[in-house]
Amino acid sequence: MKNGTTTISGWVLLGVLGILLVGVSVSPTLAAGQKGNNAVFNTSSTCSPCTPSPAFIDASVFTSKATTFCGVLNYVLTPINGVVTSSGAVIDARGLNSGNTSMTCTASPWAGITNPPPTTILLPATTATAPIVIPTTWVLPPNTRIVGEGGTIGSGTVGTIIQAASGLTSGSMIQMVPTSTLCLRPGFSVCTGISVENVVLDGQGNAVNGIENQAAGDRSYVDNVSLFQIRGTGLQIDTGANGSGPYTNITFDLGIYGGASSTHCASINNAWTRGIHGLTCISSNNDPPAAVLLDGSNNSLEDVRIVGFYDGILVGANGDAKSNVLINVIGDTRLPFTVSSTPITVVHIPPSSFSVTDLSIVGLANIGGSGTYSLHDELTGALLSDASVGIYALGEQPSSGIGYSRFTTSPSLPTWGTGSASPTPLAGCTRGSIYSCTGGSSCKNGGTGPSYALWDCKASGSSTAWTPVI
């Protein structure tokens, strides 16, 4: 009967669903019971044998293999131990802590490993009293990414803290491959794919660098990193790091320490990058000579805040600096610290034997008040105490080799303006400025005579005045 058939079919369907539900409930229980590596198994309800997956590795399973945090990572990374295959893996070290291993390292995680596999290492959250202490530089091989849990700096620091041991007084805390020749060693891929994210590097007041990139190029970057109490260079980008970046959301803070002559927030040396975007440089005084050294071409620095330091961004002091762009750079010399009365220049272009051309600055400010300068361009003699400058563009030298082309919105310097009527007032302009009038009959001198398209600001008695040219 139709009703009977429907009833029987319904019970059959419920029975099948019941079996499927039992199967679904069993499999997660088995999977949840796995410890350590993720497991790979077939579609049956049993897992015998389960095969470890090289794709994702729980480092806390191997605490019996070494006594320190770096030692555990070294065991996992060493190919002969068979934990990570040559194709690489994600190593989850977030389960390592001071309760199951010593967080004070005795060597680098990559010490003694000739051909490290490509890896992403997830670092644990630490505390200010139990950071990851490193006695030597972490040299990251190609295709290596370290990702922490973020963090803050200062009193009560939390997050992923990597701290320099007292004996680490030179070199860098993290180095993105040591030299370009390393890329040519057998077993190494090209120097790409190296990154540092979401960590705090605490230099303990040592004269060390924070992160140095000598040769890591494409797909190599730094993001959300705090550089604390580092009296060397916070972020050093050298020749060979072409195409690297962007370097984003970076904070450099000297803390209670004064700077040295070698202290810099960031440095770009003879390299072109994808830019530094989001950079805060803080010194409690003006001891360090310059926050940022820009000695490379084709770079962009955007959203930069500088507190303290003699100079904010020093351009072309140690190498050619061509076709660079600076956007939204502020010299905040009042907060949060009280600095000395020594003048600070936010952007400084010194005289040197190196070439500085085609520099574009958009959005420059200095709120330091009296005795501070937003810009000092010694190539053209421009010294601006303007609290803000919308645009300053330094071009190139003419073929004569005398002077530079330049444009700025600052009323303190000669510039080229435009309007639909003759310039007003006629007196008191900045000598050397040029004005283009586009309004036809409204471009007359004093309202009478012919109309003029081009005006020049010249000396007029003890003052200056706009004088029509053509």
C-alpha positions as CSV (number, residue, x, y, z in Angstrom):
1,M,0.0,0.0,0.0
2,K,1.1,3.5,-0.6
3,N,1.0,4.5,3.1
4,G,2.8,1.4,4.1
5,T,5.5,1.9,1.5
6,T,6.0,5.4,2.7
7,T,6.4,4.3,6.3
8,I,8.9,1.5,5.5
9,S,11.0,3.9,3.3
10,G,11.0,6.5,6.1
11,W,12.3,3.9,8.6
12,V,15.0,2.8,6.2
13,L,16.0,6.4,5.6
14,L,16.2,7.1,9.3
15,G,18.3,4.0,9.8
16,V,20.8,5.1,7.1
17,L,21.0,8.5,8.7
18,G,21.6,7.0,12.1
19,I,24.5,4.9,10.8
20,L,26.1,8.0,9.1
21,L,25.7,10.0,12.3
22,V,27.4,7.3,14.3
23,G,30.3,7.4,11.7
24,V,30.5,11.1,12.0
25,S,30.6,11.0,15.8
26,V,33.3,8.4,15.9
27,S,35.8,10.0,13.5
28,P,36.2,13.3,15.3
29,T,36.7,11.4,18.6
30,L,39.6,9.5,17.0
31,A,41.0,12.6,15.4
32,A,40.7,14.5,18.7
33,G,42.6,11.8,20.4
34,Q,45.7,12.3,18.3
35,K,48.5,14.1,20.0
36,G,51.4,16.0,18.4
37,N,51.4,16.0,14.6
38,N,48.2,16.2,12.7
39,A,47.3,12.7,11.4
40,V,46.5,11.4,7.9
41,F,44.4,8.3,7.7
42,N,41.9,6.6,5.3
43,T,38.2,6.8,5.2
44,S,37.6,3.9,7.5
45,S,36.5,4.4,11.1
46,T,39.8,3.1,12.4
47,C,43.1,4.8,12.4
48,S,45.6,2.0,12.3
49,P,48.3,3.0,11.6
50,C,48.0,6.7,11.6
51,T,50.7,8.5,9.5
52,P,52.1,11.8,10.9
53,S,51.5,14.7,8.6
54,P,54.6,16.8,7.8
55,A,52.3,19.8,7.0
56,F,51.7,20.9,10.6
57,I,53.9,19.9,13.6
58,D,53.4,20.5,17.3
59,A,56.8,21.3,18.7
60,S,55.7,20.7,22.3
61,V,55.7,16.9,21.7
62,F,59.5,17.0,21.4
63,T,60.4,18.7,24.7
64,S,62.2,15.4,25.7
65,K,64.7,15.9,22.8
66,A,66.2,19.1,24.1
67,T,66.3,21.3,27.2
68,T,65.8,24.7,25.6
69,F,63.3,26.4,23.4
70,C,65.8,26.8,20.5
71,G,67.0,23.3,21.1
72,V,63.6,21.8,20.6
73,L,63.2,23.8,17.3
74,N,66.6,22.7,16.2
75,Y,65.7,19.1,16.7
76,V,62.5,19.5,14.7
77,L,64.3,21.4,11.9
78,T,67.2,19.0,11.6
79,P,66.4,16.8,8.5
80,I,68.1,13.7,9.8
81,N,65.6,13.5,12.6
82,G,62.8,13.0,10.0
83,V,60.3,15.4,11.6
84,V,60.2,17.9,8.8
85,T,60.4,16.8,5.2
86,S,62.3,18.7,2.5
87,S,59.0,20.1,1.3
88,G,58.7,22.0,4.6
89,A,56.0,22.5,7.3
90,V,54.3,24.8,9.7
91,I,55.9,24.3,13.1
92,D,53.6,25.3,16.0
93,A,55.8,26.3,18.9
94,R,53.0,28.0,20.8
95,G,52.8,25.2,23.3
96,L,56.4,25.7,24.4
97,N,56.7,27.7,27.6
98,S,58.8,28.1,30.8
99,G,56.8,25.2,32.3
100,N,58.0,22.6,29.8
101,T,61.4,23.9,28.6
102,S,63.9,26.6,29.3
103,M,63.2,29.8,27.3
104,T,66.9,30.8,27.5
105,C,68.6,29.5,24.4
106,T,72.2,28.4,24.1
107,A,72.3,28.5,20.3
108,S,70.2,29.5,17.2
109,P,67.4,27.1,16.1
110,W,69.2,26.7,12.8
111,A,72.7,26.1,14.3
112,G,74.5,23.3,12.5
113,I,71.8,22.7,9.9
114,T,73.2,22.8,6.4
115,N,69.9,22.7,4.4
116,P,67.0,23.9,6.5
117,P,63.6,23.1,5.0
118,P,61.1,25.9,4.3
119,T,59.1,26.6,7.4
120,T,56.6,28.9,9.1
121,I,57.3,28.9,12.8
122,L,54.5,30.0,15.2
123,L,56.2,31.5,18.3
124,P,54.5,31.4,21.7
125,A,53.3,34.3,23.8
126,T,55.8,35.1,26.5
127,T,56.0,37.4,29.5
128,A,58.4,40.1,30.5
129,T,59.9,37.8,33.1
130,A,60.2,34.8,30.8
131,P,61.0,36.0,27.3
132,I,62.8,34.0,24.6
133,V,66.4,34.9,25.4
134,I,68.9,34.5,22.5
135,P,72.7,34.5,22.9
136,T,73.5,34.8,19.2
137,T,72.0,36.1,15.9
138,W,69.0,34.2,14.5
139,V,70.0,33.9,10.8
140,L,66.8,33.0,8.9
141,P,67.3,30.8,5.9
142,P,65.4,31.4,2.7
143,N,61.6,30.6,2.8
144,T,61.5,30.9,6.6
145,R,58.8,32.9,8.3
146,I,58.5,33.5,12.1
147,V,55.2,34.7,13.4
148,G,54.6,35.7,17.0
149,E,51.6,36.8,19.1
150,G,52.3,40.5,18.8
151,G,53.0,42.5,22.0
152,T,53.6,45.9,23.6
153,I,56.7,47.5,25.0
154,G,57.7,49.1,28.2
155,S,56.6,48.2,31.7
156,G,54.5,45.0,31.8
157,T,55.5,43.9,28.3
158,V,53.4,41.1,27.0
159,G,53.3,39.2,23.7
160,T,56.1,37.4,22.0
161,I,59.3,38.9,23.3
162,I,62.7,37.9,21.9
163,Q,65.4,39.4,24.2
164,A,69.1,39.8,23.5
165,A,71.3,38.0,26.1
166,S,73.8,40.2,28.0
167,G,76.6,38.8,25.8
168,L,74.9,39.7,22.5
169,T,76.5,43.1,22.1
170,S,77.2,43.3,18.4
171,G,75.7,42.3,15.1
172,S,72.0,41.8,14.8
173,M,69.3,40.0,16.7
174,I,67.6,38.7,13.6
175,Q,69.3,38.5,10.2
176,M,67.5,37.7,7.0
177,V,70.3,35.6,5.4
178,P,73.8,36.9,6.0
179,T,75.1,37.6,2.5
180,S,73.9,37.2,-1.1
181,T,76.5,34.4,-1.6
182,L,74.5,32.2,0.8
183,C,71.8,32.0,-1.9
184,L,74.3,30.2,-4.1
185,R,75.1,27.4,-1.7
186,P,73.8,24.0,-2.8
187,G,70.5,23.1,-1.4
188,F,69.4,26.7,-0.9
189,S,66.7,28.3,-3.0
190,V,67.0,31.9,-4.0
191,C,66.8,34.3,-1.0
192,T,63.1,35.0,-1.0
193,G,60.2,34.3,1.3
194,I,61.7,35.5,4.6
195,S,59.5,37.4,7.0
196,V,59.3,38.5,10.7
197,E,55.8,39.3,12.1
198,N,54.1,40.1,15.4
199,V,57.1,40.1,17.7
200,V,58.9,42.4,20.2
201,L,62.7,42.5,20.0
202,D,64.2,43.7,23.2
203,G,67.9,44.7,22.9
204,Q,68.3,45.3,26.7
205,G,70.2,48.5,25.9
206,N,72.9,46.6,23.9
207,A,74.5,48.1,20.9
208,V,73.0,45.6,18.6
209,N,70.8,45.9,15.5
210,G,67.3,44.6,15.6
211,I,66.5,43.2,12.1
212,E,69.0,43.3,9.3
213,N,68.3,42.3,5.7
214,Q,71.4,42.0,3.6
215,A,70.1,39.8,0.7
216,A,66.5,38.7,1.1
217,G,64.5,40.0,-1.8
218,D,61.0,39.3,-3.2
219,R,58.3,38.1,-0.7
220,S,60.5,39.1,2.2
221,Y,59.0,41.6,4.7
222,V,58.6,42.7,8.3
223,D,55.2,43.5,9.8
224,N,54.0,44.6,13.3
225,V,57.3,44.5,15.0
226,S,58.4,46.5,18.1
227,L,62.1,47.3,18.4
228,F,62.8,48.1,22.1
229,Q,65.9,49.3,23.9
230,I,68.1,48.7,20.8
231,R,71.1,51.0,20.6
232,G,72.2,50.0,17.2
233,T,70.0,50.2,14.1
234,G,66.5,49.0,14.5
235,L,65.8,48.0,10.9
236,Q,68.8,47.8,8.6
237,I,68.2,47.2,4.9
238,D,71.4,46.8,2.8
239,T,72.6,46.2,-0.7
240,G,71.2,43.0,-2.0
241,A,67.7,43.4,-0.4
242,N,66.3,44.9,-3.6
243,G,62.6,44.2,-4.0
244,S,62.0,43.4,-0.4
245,G,59.2,44.7,1.7
246,P,57.0,46.4,2.5
247,Y,58.2,47.0,6.0
248,T,55.0,47.9,7.9
249,N,53.8,48.9,11.4
250,I,57.2,49.2,13.0
251,T,57.9,50.9,16.4
252,F,61.4,51.8,17.6
253,D,61.7,53.0,21.2
254,L,65.0,53.5,23.1
255,G,63.1,53.3,26.4
256,I,65.3,54.5,29.3
257,Y,68.5,54.4,27.2
258,G,70.2,57.2,25.5
259,G,71.3,56.8,21.9
260,A,74.8,56.4,20.5
261,S,76.3,57.8,17.3
262,S,75.4,54.5,15.7
263,T,71.8,54.5,16.9
264,H,69.2,54.7,14.1
265,C,65.6,53.7,13.9
266,A,65.9,52.5,10.3
267,S,68.4,52.6,7.5
268,I,68.1,51.9,3.8
269,N,71.6,51.5,2.3
270,N,71.9,51.3,-1.5
271,A,68.7,49.3,-2.0
272,W,65.3,49.8,-3.5
273,T,62.4,48.4,-1.6
274,R,58.6,48.3,-1.5
275,G,58.8,50.9,1.2
276,I,58.5,51.5,4.9
277,H,54.9,52.2,5.8
278,G,54.0,53.0,9.4
279,L,57.1,53.8,11.3
280,T,57.4,55.4,14.8
281,C,60.8,56.4,16.1
282,I,61.1,57.4,19.8
283,S,64.1,58.7,21.7
284,S,63.8,60.4,25.1
285,N,66.4,63.0,24.0
286,N,68.4,64.2,21.0
287,D,71.4,62.0,21.6
288,P,71.0,59.9,18.4
289,P,72.1,61.9,15.3
290,A,69.4,60.7,12.9
291,A,66.3,58.5,13.1
292,V,66.2,57.3,9.5
293,L,69.1,57.1,7.1
294,L,67.8,57.2,3.5
295,D,70.8,56.3,1.3
296,G,69.0,54.3,-1.5
297,S,66.9,55.1,-4.5
298,N,63.3,54.2,-5.4
299,N,61.9,53.9,-1.9
300,S,58.8,55.3,-0.2
301,L,58.5,56.2,3.5
302,E,54.9,56.8,4.6
303,D,53.2,57.6,7.9
304,V,56.4,58.3,9.9
305,R,56.4,59.8,13.4
306,I,59.7,60.9,15.0
307,V,60.2,61.9,18.6
308,G,63.6,63.2,19.7
309,F,66.8,62.7,17.5
310,Y,68.7,65.6,15.9
311,D,67.5,64.8,12.4
312,G,64.4,62.8,11.5
313,I,65.1,61.6,8.0
314,L,68.6,62.2,6.7
315,V,68.7,61.9,2.9
316,G,71.8,61.0,0.9
317,A,74.4,61.4,3.6
318,N,76.1,58.1,2.8
319,G,74.9,57.1,-0.7
320,D,72.9,58.2,-3.7
321,A,69.2,58.8,-3.0
322,K,67.2,59.3,-6.2
323,S,63.5,59.1,-6.9
324,N,62.3,58.7,-3.3
325,V,58.9,59.6,-1.9
326,L,58.1,60.8,1.7
327,I,54.5,60.9,2.7
328,N,53.0,62.1,5.9
329,V,56.1,62.6,8.0
330,I,55.7,64.3,11.4
331,G,58.3,65.5,13.8
332,D,56.5,65.2,17.1
333,T,59.2,66.6,19.4
334,R,56.9,67.5,22.3
335,L,55.1,64.3,23.2
336,P,55.5,61.9,25.0
337,F,58.9,63.1,26.1
338,T,60.5,66.5,26.9
339,V,63.5,66.8,24.7
340,S,66.5,69.1,24.8
341,S,66.4,72.5,23.2
342,T,68.8,71.4,20.4
343,P,67.1,72.0,17.1
344,I,65.6,69.1,15.3
345,T,65.1,68.9,11.6
346,V,62.4,66.5,10.4
347,V,63.9,66.1,6.9
348,H,67.5,67.0,6.3
349,I,69.3,66.9,3.0
350,P,73.0,67.6,3.8
351,P,75.7,68.6,1.3
352,S,77.6,65.5,0.3
353,S,79.4,63.8,-2.6
354,F,76.3,61.7,-3.3
355,S,73.5,62.5,-5.7
356,V,70.1,63.5,-4.2
357,T,67.5,64.1,-7.0
358,D,63.8,63.8,-7.7
359,L,62.8,63.8,-4.0
360,S,59.1,64.3,-3.4
361,I,57.7,65.2,0.0
362,V,54.0,65.3,0.6
363,G,52.6,66.2,4.1
364,L,55.5,67.3,6.3
365,A,55.1,68.7,9.8
366,N,57.0,69.6,12.9
367,I,55.1,70.5,16.1
368,G,58.2,71.0,18.1
369,G,57.8,74.8,18.1
370,S,60.6,77.4,18.3
371,G,64.0,76.1,17.4
372,T,62.9,73.2,15.3
373,Y,62.6,72.9,11.5
374,S,60.4,70.9,9.2
375,L,63.0,70.8,6.4
376,H,66.6,71.8,5.8
377,D,67.7,71.4,2.2
378,E,71.4,72.4,2.1
379,L,71.5,71.7,-1.6
380,T,69.3,74.7,-2.3
381,G,69.7,76.6,1.0
382,A,66.1,76.0,2.1
383,L,65.6,76.1,5.8
384,L,61.9,75.9,6.7
385,S,60.5,76.5,10.2
386,D,57.0,76.1,8.9
387,A,54.8,74.0,11.2
388,S,53.5,72.2,8.1
389,V,54.5,71.9,4.4
390,G,52.1,70.5,1.9
391,I,54.5,69.8,-0.9
392,Y,58.3,70.0,-1.3
393,A,59.8,68.6,-4.5
394,L,63.5,68.7,-5.2
395,G,64.3,68.0,-8.9
396,E,67.6,67.7,-10.7
397,Q,70.5,70.0,-11.5
398,P,70.4,71.6,-15.0
399,S,73.1,70.7,-17.5
400,S,75.1,73.7,-16.2
401,G,75.4,71.9,-12.9
402,I,74.4,75.1,-11.1
403,G,71.3,75.0,-8.9
404,Y,68.3,72.6,-8.7
405,S,64.8,72.6,-9.9
406,R,62.4,72.9,-7.0
407,F,58.7,73.3,-6.2
408,T,57.1,73.9,-2.8
409,T,53.8,75.2,-1.3
410,S,55.7,76.8,1.5
411,P,55.3,80.6,1.4
412,S,58.8,81.0,2.8
413,L,60.5,79.9,-0.4
414,P,60.4,81.0,-4.1
415,T,57.8,78.9,-6.0
416,W,55.6,78.9,-9.0
417,G,52.0,79.9,-8.5
418,T,49.0,80.3,-10.7
419,G,45.7,82.2,-10.7
420,S,43.0,83.8,-12.9
421,A,43.9,87.4,-11.9
422,S,47.1,89.4,-11.3
423,P,48.9,88.5,-8.1
424,T,47.8,90.3,-4.9
425,P,49.2,92.0,-3.0
426,L,51.8,93.2,-5.5
427,A,54.3,93.9,-2.7
428,G,55.9,91.6,-0.2
429,C,56.3,88.4,-2.3
430,T,59.1,85.9,-1.9
431,R,62.0,87.0,-4.1
432,G,62.6,84.6,-7.1
433,S,59.0,83.3,-7.2
434,I,57.1,83.1,-10.5
435,Y,53.4,83.5,-11.0
436,S,51.3,82.5,-14.1
437,C,48.1,84.5,-14.7
438,T,45.5,82.7,-16.8
439,G,42.6,85.2,-16.7
440,G,43.1,87.4,-19.7
441,S,41.9,91.0,-19.1
442,S,42.1,90.4,-15.3
443,C,45.9,89.9,-15.5
444,K,46.7,93.6,-16.0
445,N,49.3,95.4,-13.9
446,G,47.4,97.7,-11.6
447,G,44.2,97.2,-13.6
448,T,45.5,99.2,-16.7
449,G,47.5,98.5,-19.7
450,P,48.2,95.1,-21.4
451,S,47.5,91.7,-19.8
452,Y,50.5,89.7,-18.6
453,A,50.7,85.9,-18.5
454,L,54.0,85.6,-16.5
455,W,55.1,87.6,-13.4
456,D,58.4,87.6,-11.5
457,C,59.0,88.6,-7.8
458,K,61.9,91.0,-7.8
459,A,63.5,93.4,-5.3
460,S,61.8,96.7,-5.1
461,G,63.5,99.2,-2.9
462,S,63.7,97.7,0.6
463,S,61.0,95.2,-0.2
464,T,59.9,93.0,-3.1
465,A,57.1,93.2,-5.6
466,W,55.5,91.3,-8.4
467,T,56.7,92.6,-11.8
468,P,55.1,91.6,-15.1
469,V,57.4,89.8,-17.6
470,I,55.4,88.8,-20.7
